[in-house]
Amino acid sequence: MSPPVDRFAAWITESGLTRSEAAKRLGCHPSYPGLILRGQRRPGRDVALAIERVTRRSSGGVIRVEEWAHTPSMPAASTAGE
């Protein structure tokens, strides 16, 4: 299975959303999806739960909260970004 960040990028693309629109669906700051996609931030629990919820019907499969914990190269989220 591909890394969660790759599947998150695919979900945004296949949904036809801009990063700002994705942020609205996730309930986070408009810049936060870009930080996740660039590997600069790992989503915090609230955003990870939102990603899990919105990707349930994705052709790439659901991205579960636990998967983000296994991305050690990504810095942990700060609550300011969510």
C-alpha positions as CSV (number, residue, x, y, z in Angstrom):
1,M,0.0,0.0,0.0
2,S,1.3,3.5,-0.8
3,P,2.1,6.0,1.9
4,P,-0.8,8.0,3.3
5,V,0.5,11.3,2.0
6,D,0.5,9.9,-1.6
7,R,-3.1,8.6,-1.2
8,F,-4.1,12.0,0.4
9,A,-2.7,13.7,-2.7
10,A,-4.6,11.3,-5.0
11,W,-7.9,11.9,-3.0
12,I,-7.5,15.7,-3.5
13,T,-6.8,15.2,-7.3
14,E,-9.6,12.7,-7.9
15,S,-12.1,14.8,-5.9
16,G,-11.3,17.8,-8.1
17,L,-10.7,19.9,-5.1
18,T,-8.2,22.7,-4.6
19,R,-6.2,22.6,-1.4
20,S,-8.3,25.3,0.1
21,E,-11.5,23.3,-0.7
22,A,-9.9,20.2,0.8
23,A,-9.1,22.2,3.9
24,K,-12.7,23.3,4.3
25,R,-13.9,19.7,4.1
26,L,-11.3,18.8,6.7
27,G,-12.0,21.7,9.0
28,C,-8.4,23.0,9.0
29,H,-6.5,26.1,7.9
30,P,-6.3,26.5,4.1
31,S,-2.5,26.1,4.1
32,Y,-2.5,22.8,6.1
33,P,-3.1,20.3,3.3
34,G,-0.1,21.8,1.5
35,L,2.1,21.3,4.6
36,I,0.9,17.7,4.8
37,L,1.5,17.1,1.0
38,R,5.1,18.6,1.2
39,G,5.9,16.4,4.2
40,Q,6.3,19.4,6.5
41,R,3.5,18.4,8.9
42,R,1.8,15.2,9.9
43,P,-1.9,15.7,10.5
44,G,-3.0,16.0,14.1
45,R,-5.7,13.7,15.4
46,D,-8.7,15.9,14.4
47,V,-7.5,16.4,10.8
48,A,-6.4,12.7,10.6
49,L,-10.0,11.7,11.7
50,A,-11.4,14.1,9.1
51,I,-9.1,12.6,6.4
52,E,-10.3,9.1,7.4
53,R,-13.9,10.2,7.1
54,V,-13.6,11.9,3.7
55,T,-11.5,9.1,2.1
56,R,-13.9,6.3,3.0
57,R,-15.3,6.3,-0.5
58,S,-12.0,7.1,-2.3
59,S,-10.8,4.7,-5.0
60,G,-7.4,4.8,-3.3
61,G,-9.0,3.5,-0.1
62,V,-9.6,4.9,3.3
63,I,-6.6,6.6,5.0
64,R,-6.8,5.5,8.6
65,V,-5.7,7.7,11.5
66,E,-3.1,5.1,12.6
67,E,-1.3,5.3,9.2
68,W,-0.1,8.8,9.9
69,A,1.7,7.6,13.0
70,H,4.0,5.4,10.8
71,T,5.3,8.4,8.9
72,P,8.3,9.3,11.1
73,S,9.9,11.7,8.6
74,M,7.0,14.1,8.9
75,P,7.1,16.5,11.8
76,A,4.2,16.2,14.3
77,A,1.3,18.6,13.9
78,S,0.9,21.6,16.0
79,T,-2.6,22.5,17.1
80,A,-2.2,25.9,15.4
81,G,-2.5,24.4,12.0
82,E,-5.7,22.6,12.6
